Amino acid sequence: MIVAVTSADDVRIAAFRDVRERDLVGRGSGFMAEGEVVLRLLARHMARTGAAGAGHRLEALLISQRQADRLAGLLASLPDDLPAYVAPQAVMDDISGFPIHRGVLALGRSHPARDAGALLDALGPRAVVVAALGITNHDNMGGIFRNAAAFGAGAVLIDRASCDPLYRKAIRVSVGASLTVPFARVADAGALLDLLAARGFAALALSPSGAERLADVVPPARVAALFGTEGPGLPADILARTRTVAIPMARDFDSLNVATTCGIVLHHLAQAGRVD
């Protein structure tokens, strides 16, 4: 449903105003996705799973006139009742409060929070889970979800200390993966380990001081890879309860970005043939 917009004061696009500030203060169960790549991924995911299966629903689009012309085929494939507000680029920038170079914003509503136990129960007998603990950087969170999607992880579990995977920047960095990879929150790392153990998942904790080299790890059928915040890493009591794994690095250097570490680990698990 194409709707022309010529003014930033148009009441129909109120939800898109001052996106930067709205991202800072939060929008409850709402999310804002940005860019053509993310919109295409969402459209494919919704077509494949149906509105209920997608878990998230789109409520409205705001698109520059140039992008609307170029993406006419994509827009035609979306539900007929989804409004697509089309505005000149300058008006779109006024609406959002900053230059939207990609020319595409999608306003959506997220599904109710998933139960972590039920999410694990739904996975098959061979599965890989990613656990992100204390990840407060949205770039890193987005990178972790992008890696999870790329290497076939069945789910991502995050603790309460971690940032929101549906923050606009996290969605953008994940290239939309945080909207398609199932995730759930747990209280803390201790509760996570209890949950994994009860469902037959072996926990691999990444640490520069890990007792095993990643290359030597043959993962069990159900395995969870745990990643902590950069700097402090995972707490000592958590390392004591897990198989600790290290990625060997050059002499006198033991620091990898957490999203990079996640990608290396998930690639190894995928190459070992342990990802469904």
GIPE-V388084 format. One record per pair of residues at least 4 apart in sequence whose C-alpha atoms are under 8 Angstrom apart, sorted by the first residue. I is the first residue (numbers start at 1). J is the second residue. Records with the same first field share a line. If there is no record, write none. Layout:
I->J ; J
This chain:
1->80 ; 81 ; 82 ; 83 ; 84
2->83 ; 84 ; 85 ; 86
3->83 ; 84 ; 85 ; 86
4->85 ; 86 ; 87
5->10 ; 85 ; 86 ; 87 ; 88
6->10 ; 87 ; 88 ; 91
7->91
8->13 ; 17 ; 91 ; 92 ; 94 ; 95
9->14 ; 95
10->14
13->17 ; 62 ; 85 ; 95
15->107
16->62 ; 95 ; 96 ; 107
17->95 ; 96 ; 97
18->22 ; 95 ; 96 ; 97 ; 98
19->23 ; 96 ; 97
20->24 ; 96 ; 97 ; 98
21->25
22->26 ; 27
23->27 ; 167 ; 168
27->31
29->109 ; 110 ; 111 ; 112
30->107 ; 108 ; 109 ; 110
31->107 ; 108 ; 109 ; 110 ; 166 ; 167 ; 168
32->105 ; 106 ; 107 ; 108 ; 166 ; 167 ; 168
33->38 ; 39 ; 105 ; 106 ; 107 ; 108 ; 168 ; 171 ; 172 ; 176
34->38 ; 39 ; 102 ; 104 ; 105 ; 106 ; 168 ; 171 ; 172
35->39 ; 102 ; 103 ; 104 ; 105 ; 172
36->40 ; 102 ; 103 ; 104
37->41 ; 175 ; 176
38->42 ; 172 ; 175 ; 176
39->43 ; 104 ; 106 ; 176
40->44 ; 74
41->45 ; 176
42->46 ; 176 ; 179 ; 180
43->47 ; 77 ; 78
44->48
45->49 ; 50 ; 54 ; 180
46->50 ; 51 ; 53 ; 54
47->51
49->53 ; 54
50->54
51->55 ; 56 ; 57
52->56
54->180
55->110 ; 111
56->108 ; 109 ; 110 ; 111 ; 179
57->108 ; 109 ; 110 ; 111
58->82 ; 106 ; 107 ; 108 ; 109
59->82 ; 83 ; 106 ; 107 ; 108 ; 109
60->82 ; 83 ; 84 ; 85 ; 106 ; 107 ; 108
61->82 ; 83 ; 84 ; 85 ; 104 ; 105 ; 106 ; 107
62->84 ; 85 ; 86 ; 87 ; 92 ; 104 ; 105 ; 106
63->67 ; 68 ; 84 ; 85 ; 86 ; 87 ; 92 ; 103 ; 104 ; 105
64->68 ; 86 ; 87 ; 88 ; 89 ; 92 ; 103 ; 104
65->69 ; 86 ; 87 ; 88 ; 89
66->70 ; 88 ; 89 ; 103
67->71 ; 103 ; 104
68->72 ; 75 ; 86
71->75
72->76
73->77
74->78
75->84
76->80
78->82
87->91 ; 92
88->92
89->93 ; 100 ; 103
90->94
91->95
92->96 ; 99 ; 100 ; 103
93->97 ; 98 ; 99 ; 100
94->98 ; 99
96->100
100->104
113->184
114->118 ; 119 ; 183 ; 184 ; 185
115->119 ; 184 ; 185
116->120 ; 157 ; 183 ; 184 ; 185 ; 186
117->121 ; 195
118->122
119->123 ; 155 ; 182 ; 183 ; 184
120->155 ; 199
121->199
123->127 ; 154
124->276
125->221 ; 222
126->221 ; 222 ; 274 ; 275 ; 276
127->153 ; 154 ; 221 ; 222 ; 223 ; 274 ; 275 ; 276
128->152 ; 153 ; 154 ; 155 ; 222 ; 223 ; 224 ; 225 ; 269 ; 274 ; 275 ; 276
129->153 ; 154 ; 155 ; 156 ; 157 ; 223 ; 224 ; 225
130->148 ; 153 ; 155 ; 156 ; 157 ; 224 ; 225 ; 226 ; 227
131->156 ; 157 ; 158 ; 224 ; 225 ; 226 ; 227
132->156 ; 157 ; 158 ; 159 ; 162 ; 226 ; 227 ; 228
133->158 ; 159 ; 161 ; 162 ; 188 ; 189 ; 226 ; 227 ; 228 ; 229 ; 234
134->158 ; 159 ; 160 ; 161 ; 162 ; 228 ; 229
135->140 ; 141 ; 161 ; 162 ; 163 ; 228 ; 229
136->140 ; 141 ; 161 ; 162 ; 163 ; 229
137->141 ; 163
138->142 ; 163 ; 164 ; 165 ; 167 ; 169 ; 170
139->143 ; 169 ; 170 ; 173
140->144 ; 170 ; 258 ; 259
141->145 ; 163 ; 165 ; 170 ; 174 ; 259
142->146 ; 165 ; 169 ; 170 ; 171 ; 172 ; 173 ; 174 ; 175 ; 177 ; 178
143->147 ; 170 ; 173 ; 174 ; 259 ; 260
144->148 ; 174 ; 258 ; 259 ; 262 ; 263
145->149 ; 156 ; 174 ; 177 ; 178 ; 181
146->150 ; 173 ; 174 ; 175 ; 176 ; 177 ; 178
147->151 ; 259 ; 262 ; 263 ; 266
148->152 ; 153 ; 154 ; 155 ; 156 ; 177 ; 181 ; 263 ; 266
149->153 ; 177 ; 181
151->266 ; 267 ; 270 ; 275
152->270 ; 275 ; 276
153->266 ; 275 ; 276
154->181 ; 182 ; 276
155->181 ; 182 ; 183
156->181 ; 182 ; 183 ; 184
157->183 ; 184 ; 185 ; 186
158->162 ; 183 ; 184 ; 185 ; 186
159->185 ; 186 ; 187 ; 188 ; 189
160->185 ; 186 ; 187 ; 188
161->188
164->170
165->170 ; 171 ; 178
166->170 ; 171 ; 178 ; 179
167->171
168->172
169->173
170->174 ; 178
171->175 ; 176 ; 177 ; 178 ; 179
172->176
174->178
176->180
177->181
178->182
186->191 ; 192
187->191 ; 192
188->192
189->193 ; 238
190->194 ; 238
191->195
192->196
193->197 ; 203
194->198
195->199
196->200 ; 201 ; 202 ; 203 ; 224
197->201 ; 202
200->222
201->222 ; 223 ; 224
202->220 ; 222 ; 223 ; 224 ; 242
203->223 ; 224 ; 225 ; 226 ; 242 ; 243
204->223 ; 224 ; 225 ; 226 ; 242 ; 243 ; 244 ; 245
205->210 ; 225 ; 226 ; 227 ; 234 ; 239 ; 242 ; 243 ; 244 ; 245
206->210 ; 225 ; 226 ; 227 ; 228 ; 234 ; 244 ; 245 ; 246
207->233 ; 234 ; 244 ; 245 ; 246 ; 247
208->245 ; 246 ; 247 ; 248 ; 254 ; 255
209->244 ; 245 ; 246
210->243 ; 244 ; 245 ; 246
211->243 ; 244 ; 245 ; 246
212->216 ; 217 ; 243 ; 244 ; 245 ; 246
213->217 ; 245 ; 246 ; 247 ; 248
214->245 ; 246 ; 247 ; 265 ; 268
215->247 ; 268
218->272
219->223 ; 269 ; 272 ; 274
220->274
221->274
225->265
227->233 ; 234 ; 258 ; 262
228->232 ; 233 ; 234 ; 258
229->233 ; 234 ; 258
230->257 ; 258
234->238 ; 239
235->239
236->240
237->241
238->242
239->243 ; 244
248->254
249->253 ; 254
250->254
256->260 ; 261
257->261
258->262
259->263
260->264
261->265
262->266
263->267
264->268
265->269
266->270
267->271
268->272
269->273 ; 274 ; 275
270->274 ; 275
